[in-house]
Amino acid sequence: MYLTEKEIMSQTEALKKTSSYFEKNREKISDFFTETGREKFVFMGCGSSFMLCKSLEHIFAVKKDVKAVSITGGEFLVNPDLYRMSVEGAVVVILSRSGMTTEIVRAAQYIRDNYHAKIMSVTMKEDSTLVSISDFSIVLPWAYDESVCQTRTVTTLYTGMLFVFSTCFSQHNMYKDIIHMIDREQELLEKTRPVAHEIALKEFSDVIVLADGPLCGIAEEGALAFTEIAMISGKYFRVLDYRHGPMVLNNKNTLTIIMTQDENKTYQRDMIEDLKRNKGTIVAVDCHTSNQYDADFHICIGKDVDFAVYGIGLISICQLIALEKALLRGVNPDKPKGLDAYITLK
């Protein structure tokens, strides 16, 4: 069994440990935000972790009187003064699997040396350089991925930051929703695995993942899973916005995974009907037990919870389909050509 497969299928254990960690540390995390404030946030990462930052920007920014922005470690290094007004006085939340990626470490040190800001890091490596620079650190070592492609790590990072958000803003219902999704994660993995294999048997050479709002970043990471694990082009777009140009390349060789919402179903139904005309394979993901859109495949992600929480299940679904496609293609999912676990610059 490949490491990637083990790490995907062991996500439930990692998420349950993460849930226990946040339950034990809720007061400490809440106290940190009481001290630093809850009005201004910068989310920073590289690669997969930056994609998660895009979701976090959306999740935090829709709160009243809250400002939030996401920045890659690399673009910050190139022109840090461009982001001075964004960083000054902010809580800078930095996500990193290793806490050793050069762009992230140098960006954090620059912020520490030059700006008035507080740094919170979330990583999977204890005693990393990033942890030593941070004012407050959340370390989740049980979710560290040994394989190059991040699977269990990104699912846990995303889930952990949902816990951070719900703790920061006392979103008790959302907190309960997260725990509910974790409790049914193993069932979702086991139920989805054979469906993922059936989907992978279809002839497709590129993958489109469609999702809106707070799922924007985690869905983009889902698309990246196909690129890194199965070595097939994976791209992400917002649901209705996909019509505005990119859809011209959707064809019989395209797999489209669409996460729908319960609101304004007519718009989404029309979108799926448009996709069907291209003769590709469509996977509808939602919270219903029935295939409401008559898609080629339907995956029920669970009961109606906060929409951002569905990202926990969506990323697992994408990872499983990508894994099954890699295995069918004879691709080693642990060692994608030209990729390293983290980037070190001179």
C-alpha positions in Angstrom: 0.0 0.0 0.0 1.3 3.4 -0.9 1.9 6.1 1.8 -0.6 8.4 0.1 -3.3 5.7 0.4 -2.5 5.1 4.1 -2.5 8.8 4.8 -5.9 9.4 3.1 -7.5 6.4 4.8 -6.1 7.4 8.2 -7.5 10.9 8.2 -10.3 10.0 10.7 -7.7 9.2 13.4 -5.9 12.4 12.7 -9.1 14.5 12.8 -10.2 12.9 16.1 -6.9 13.7 17.7 -7.2 17.3 16.3 -10.7 17.6 17.8 -9.4 16.5 21.2 -6.5 19.0 20.9 -8.9 21.9 20.3 -11.2 20.9 23.0 -8.4 20.9 25.5 -7.0 24.2 24.2 -10.2 26.2 23.5 -9.7 28.6 26.4 -6.0 29.2 25.5 -6.9 30.0 21.9 -9.8 32.3 22.9 -7.5 34.1 25.3 -5.0 34.7 22.5 -7.6 36.5 20.3 -8.9 38.4 23.3 -5.4 39.8 23.7 -4.6 40.4 20.0 -8.0 41.3 18.7 -10.4 39.8 16.2 -10.7 42.6 13.6 -7.8 42.1 11.1 -6.3 38.9 9.8 -3.6 38.0 7.2 -3.5 34.3 6.1 -0.2 33.2 4.6 1.0 29.9 3.1 2.7 28.3 0.1 1.2 25.9 -2.4 -1.5 23.7 -0.7 -1.4 25.8 2.5 -2.0 29.0 0.5 -5.0 27.4 -1.2 -6.5 26.8 2.3 -5.7 30.5 3.1 -8.1 31.5 0.3 -10.9 29.7 2.0 -10.0 31.2 5.4 -10.0 34.7 3.9 -13.6 34.2 2.8 -14.7 32.5 6.1 -13.2 35.3 8.2 -14.0 38.3 6.0 -17.7 37.8 6.0 -17.8 38.5 9.7 -19.0 42.0 10.6 -16.1 44.5 11.0 -13.5 41.9 10.1 -10.8 42.5 7.5 -9.0 39.5 6.0 -6.5 38.9 3.2 -4.5 35.9 1.9 -0.9 36.2 0.7 1.6 33.7 -0.5 4.9 33.6 1.3 6.7 34.1 -2.0 4.9 37.2 -3.2 5.4 38.8 0.3 9.2 38.2 0.0 9.3 39.8 -3.4 7.7 43.1 -2.2 6.9 43.1 1.5 6.3 46.9 1.6 3.3 46.4 -0.7 1.6 44.6 2.2 2.6 46.9 5.0 -0.9 48.2 5.6 -2.4 44.8 5.5 0.1 43.3 8.0 0.4 46.2 10.5 -1.7 45.5 13.5 -3.0 42.2 12.1 -3.0 38.6 13.4 -0.9 36.9 10.8 -1.9 33.2 10.6 0.7 31.1 8.8 -0.1 27.6 7.7 2.7 25.1 6.9 3.1 21.4 7.0 6.8 21.4 7.9 7.3 24.9 9.3 10.6 24.9 7.3 9.6 26.2 3.8 12.0 29.0 3.0 9.5 31.6 1.8 7.4 31.1 4.9 10.2 31.2 7.4 11.8 34.3 5.8 8.4 36.0 5.6 7.6 35.3 9.2 11.0 36.6 10.3 10.6 39.8 8.2 7.2 40.4 9.8 8.7 39.8 13.3 11.5 42.3 12.6 9.7 45.0 10.8 6.0 45.1 11.5 3.7 45.4 14.5 1.8 42.2 14.2 1.2 38.9 16.0 2.0 35.6 14.4 0.0 32.5 14.9 1.4 29.4 13.1 -0.4 26.1 12.4 2.0 23.3 11.5 2.6 19.6 11.8 6.3 19.7 12.9 7.3 20.3 16.5 10.4 22.4 17.1 10.3 23.9 13.5 11.8 27.2 12.7 8.4 28.7 12.1 7.3 27.7 15.6 10.3 29.5 17.1 9.3 32.7 15.4 5.6 32.6 16.3 3.8 34.3 19.2 1.3 31.4 19.3 1.7 28.0 17.7 -0.7 25.1 17.1 1.2 21.9 16.3 -0.6 18.8 15.0 2.2 16.2 14.5 -0.1 13.3 14.1 -1.3 14.7 10.8 2.1 15.1 9.2 2.2 13.5 5.7 5.4 11.5 4.8 4.5 11.4 1.2 5.2 14.4 -1.0 1.6 15.2 -1.8 -0.4 16.6 1.1 -3.6 14.7 1.9 -4.2 14.1 5.6 -2.2 17.3 6.3 -4.4 19.6 4.3 -7.6 18.0 5.6 -6.4 18.5 9.1 -5.1 22.1 8.5 -8.5 23.1 7.1 -10.4 21.4 9.9 -8.1 22.9 12.5 -8.6 26.4 11.2 -12.4 25.9 11.2 -12.0 25.1 14.9 -9.9 28.3 15.3 -12.5 30.4 13.6 -15.4 28.9 15.6 -13.4 29.4 18.8 -12.3 33.0 17.9 -15.9 34.1 17.2 -17.8 31.8 19.6 -19.5 30.0 16.8 -20.8 27.1 18.9 -23.1 25.6 16.2 -20.3 25.5 13.7 -18.0 23.9 16.3 -20.6 21.1 16.8 -20.9 20.7 13.0 -17.2 20.2 12.7 -17.3 17.4 15.3 -20.2 15.8 13.4 -18.3 15.8 10.2 -15.3 14.2 11.9 -17.5 11.6 13.5 -18.8 10.5 10.0 -15.5 10.9 8.1 -14.6 7.2 8.2 -18.0 6.2 7.0 -17.6 8.7 4.1 -14.2 7.4 3.2 -15.4 3.8 3.2 -18.6 4.6 1.3 -16.8 6.7 -1.3 -13.9 4.4 -2.0 -15.7 2.0 -4.4 -17.5 4.9 -6.1 -14.2 6.7 -6.5 -12.9 3.5 -8.3 -15.9 3.5 -10.6 -15.3 7.2 -11.4 -11.6 6.6 -12.1 -12.5 3.9 -14.6 -14.0 6.6 -16.8 -11.9 8.0 -19.6 -10.9 11.6 -18.6 -7.7 13.5 -19.1 -8.5 16.6 -17.1 -10.5 17.4 -14.0 -12.6 20.5 -13.1 -13.7 21.1 -9.5 -16.5 23.6 -9.0 -17.5 25.1 -5.6 -18.4 28.5 -4.2 -17.8 30.7 -1.2 -15.7 29.4 1.7 -14.9 26.2 -0.2 -13.0 28.1 -2.9 -9.5 27.2 -1.4 -10.2 23.7 -0.3 -11.8 22.9 -3.6 -8.8 24.3 -5.4 -6.7 21.9 -3.3 -9.0 19.1 -4.4 -8.2 20.0 -8.0 -4.5 20.0 -7.2 -4.8 16.5 -5.8 -5.4 15.3 -9.4 -2.4 17.2 -10.7 0.0 15.9 -8.0 -1.3 12.5 -7.2 -2.6 11.3 -10.6 -0.5 13.5 -12.8 -3.7 14.7 -14.6 -4.5 18.4 -15.1 -6.8 19.6 -12.3 -8.4 23.1 -12.2 -10.8 24.9 -9.9 -13.5 27.5 -10.7 -16.6 29.0 -9.0 -19.8 27.2 -10.0 -21.7 29.7 -12.3 -18.5 31.7 -13.1 -17.2 28.6 -14.9 -19.4 29.6 -17.9 -17.5 32.8 -18.3 -14.7 31.5 -20.5 -13.1 28.3 -19.1 -16.1 26.1 -19.9 -15.2 26.2 -23.6 -12.6 23.5 -22.9 -15.0 21.2 -21.1 -15.6 18.1 -23.3 -16.1 14.3 -23.3 -12.7 13.8 -21.7 -13.4 16.1 -18.7 -14.4 15.0 -15.2 -16.4 17.7 -13.5 -16.9 17.5 -9.7 -19.5 20.0 -8.5 -20.3 20.9 -4.9 -23.8 22.3 -4.9 -25.7 24.3 -2.3 -29.3 24.2 -1.3 -30.0 27.8 -2.2 -31.2 28.8 -5.7 -31.1 25.2 -7.0 -32.5 26.3 -10.4 -29.2 28.1 -11.3 -27.2 25.1 -10.3 -29.5 22.7 -12.2 -29.2 24.8 -15.3 -25.4 24.8 -14.9 -25.3 21.0 -14.7 -27.6 20.7 -17.7 -25.1 22.8 -19.7 -22.3 20.5 -18.6 -24.1 17.4 -19.7 -24.2 18.7 -23.2 -20.4 18.3 -23.3 -20.7 14.6 -22.8 -18.1 14.5 -20.0 -18.4 12.7 -16.6 -20.2 14.7 -13.9 -20.0 14.0 -10.2 -22.5 15.9 -8.0 -21.6 16.3 -4.3 -24.2 17.5 -1.8 -26.0 16.7 1.5 -28.9 14.8 -0.1 -29.4 11.0 -0.3 -30.9 11.2 -3.8 -29.2 12.2 -7.0 -31.2 15.4 -7.5 -29.4 16.6 -10.6 -29.3 13.2 -12.4 -25.5 13.4 -12.5 -23.4 10.5 -13.7 -22.3 10.0 -10.1 -23.7 11.3 -6.9 -22.0 11.4 -3.5 -23.9 12.4 -0.3 -21.5 14.2 2.0 -23.8 14.2 5.0 -26.4 16.1 6.9 -27.0 19.8 6.5 -24.2 21.6 8.3 -22.4 25.0 7.9 -21.3 25.1 4.3 -17.7 25.7 5.1 -17.7 22.4 7.1 -18.5 20.5 3.9 -15.0 21.2 2.8 -13.7 18.4 5.1 -15.7 15.9 3.1 -15.1 17.4 -0.3 -11.3 17.3 -0.1 -11.5 13.6 1.0 -13.7 12.8 -2.0 -11.3 14.5 -4.4 -8.3 12.8 -2.8 -9.9 9.3 -3.2 -10.8 9.8 -6.8 -7.3 11.1 -7.6 -5.7 8.1 -5.8 -7.9 5.6 -7.7 -7.0 7.3 -11.0 -3.3 7.2 -10.1 -3.4 3.5 -9.3 -5.3 2.7 -12.5 -2.7 4.7 -14.5 0.2 3.0 -12.8 1.4 6.3 -11.3 3.3 6.3 -8.0 1.2 8.8 -5.9 4.0 9.1 -3.3 6.6 10.5 -5.6 5.3 12.9 -8.3 8.0 13.8 -10.7 9.7 17.2 -9.9 8.0 17.8 -6.6 9.5 18.0 -3.1 7.8 17.9 0.3 8.8 21.5 0.9 10.9 24.1 -0.9 14.3 25.3 0.2 15.7 28.5 -1.4 19.3 29.7 -1.3 
